[in-house]
Every structure is written in C-alpha cells, then in structure tokens.
C-alpha cells in the first residue's frame, strides 16, 4: 500500500503523545488514523481519492 507511511506517522504521533501526557493530542491522532484509513480505503476502491473529488468528477 503506497499510503502506509501516513499510518506509521500518525501512530508514532499518538504513541509520543500518550508517553508524554498529551491526551488530547493522542485522541486527535487516533481520530486522524480512523479518517485516513477510511479515505485510503475509498481511494483504493475507486471512490473519493484523498483530498479530491470522486473520480470522474471535477473539483
């Protein structure tokens, strides 16, 4: 998967935040992970690519 790096970065951020008492940051990193997983899955299935309109439709 070409987007694997984004998951690793967000997981590192969440881990760092948890280890350093940054609970709200950790929660937002977890939320970002969930959003990224959905967007990447949609893009790979031919749905909406990350940051763009559905394929075949102009922005």
C-alpha positions as CSV (number, residue, x, y, z in Angstrom):
1,X,0.0,0.0,0.0
2,X,1.6,3.3,-1.1
3,X,-0.1,5.2,1.8
4,X,1.3,3.0,4.6
5,X,3.7,5.8,5.7
6,X,0.8,8.1,6.8
7,X,-0.4,5.4,9.2
8,X,3.0,5.0,10.6
9,X,3.5,8.7,11.2
10,X,0.1,9.1,12.9
11,X,0.7,6.0,15.1
12,X,4.1,7.5,16.1
13,X,2.5,10.8,16.9
14,X,-0.2,9.0,19.0
15,X,2.4,7.0,20.8
16,X,4.6,10.0,21.6
17,X,1.6,11.9,22.9
18,X,0.5,9.1,25.2
19,X,4.0,8.7,26.6
20,X,4.2,12.5,27.3
21,X,0.8,13.1,28.9
22,X,-0.7,14.7,25.8
23,X,-4.1,13.0,26.0
24,X,-6.0,15.4,23.7
25,X,-3.2,15.2,21.1
26,X,-3.3,11.4,21.3
27,X,-7.0,11.4,20.8
28,X,-6.8,13.6,17.8
29,X,-4.1,11.4,16.3
30,X,-6.4,8.4,16.8
31,X,-9.2,10.3,15.1
32,X,-6.9,11.2,12.2
33,X,-5.9,7.5,11.9
34,X,-9.5,6.5,11.6
35,X,-10.2,9.2,8.9
36,X,-7.0,8.2,7.0
37,X,-8.0,4.6,6.9
38,X,-11.4,5.4,5.5
39,X,-10.1,7.8,2.9
40,X,-7.4,5.5,1.7
41,X,-9.8,2.6,1.5
42,X,-12.2,4.7,-0.5
43,X,-9.4,5.8,-2.8
44,X,-8.2,2.2,-3.4
45,X,-11.8,1.1,-4.1
46,X,-12.2,3.8,-6.8
47,X,-14.2,6.2,-4.6
48,X,-13.0,9.6,-3.5
49,X,-9.3,10.0,-3.6
50,X,-7.6,11.7,-0.6
51,X,-8.0,15.4,-1.0
52,X,-10.1,15.3,-4.1
53,X,-13.5,14.9,-5.7
54,X,-14.8,11.4,-6.7
55,X,-13.0,10.1,-9.8
56,X,-14.5,11.3,-13.0
57,X,-16.0,14.5,-11.4
58,X,-14.3,17.9,-11.4
59,X,-13.3,19.6,-8.2
